[in-house]
Amino acid sequence: EAEVAQSPRYKITEKSQAVAFWCDPISGHATLYWYRQILGQGPELLVQFQDESVVDDSQLPKDRFSAERLKGVDSTLKIQPAELGDSAMYLCASSSSGPSYNEQFFGPGTRLTVL
Amino acid sequence: SQQGEEDPQALSIQEGENATMNCSYKTSINNLQWYRQNSGRGLVHLILIRSNEREKHSGRLRVTLDTSKKSSSLLITASRAADTASYFCATVARGNFNKFYFGSGTKLNVKP
């Protein structure tokens, strides 16, 4: 069964360092999402791509976060510099295009700890 | 905010009992979905209910939707220890193409 792949699964870094997360969505899925989930809370959307274009990055802290999906397939989320408050689970999800009836398929997430 | 809110925040029951979780939201929706998350893992889609539907079943799951009250409920019947997880509702707003808003979740513990 097709799955969303994410790497790394765990990342420990010191504050002020740069970190990058990678996501490979299910083949053929045009929509890709990056979420941040703080422990005990629900996922919060950071950025949404439709193919290679950003359709929503209103909640992305653009002074330190960046995301790209250059060929409309896999995607990278970067944080530079990392801050203590960035410690969270970063989830990637994808869905097929079309009417907004479609479910999202989530990857296993990257657990980031900033020391 | 569009974000849904689940109630209760935490629920502890015995195996075999039913578990009911509620979700309230603020604006008009296209559809509402329920997801499950095991500890430290990604979310898994459980069931979707459209705004023109009132009730939907899938195995031991029953979802209701009341658009006049802007609320939904998820019922898990005959719960099992393996149902222990966090459950989230996600709303897809009208006019917001494929944008999902997740609630804060209900943490369910089913004791064997």
Interface residues (C-beta under 8 A of the other chain):
Chain A: V4 T31 Y33 Y35 G40 Q41 G42 P43 E44 L45 Q48 Q50 V55 D56 M89 L91 A93 S95 S97 S100 Y101 N102 E103 Q104 F105 F106 G107 P108 G109 R111
Chain B: Q3 N30 N31 Q33 Y35 G40 R41 G42 L43 V44 H45 L48 R50 F88 A90 V92 N96 F97 N98 K99 F100 Y101 F102 G103 S104 G105
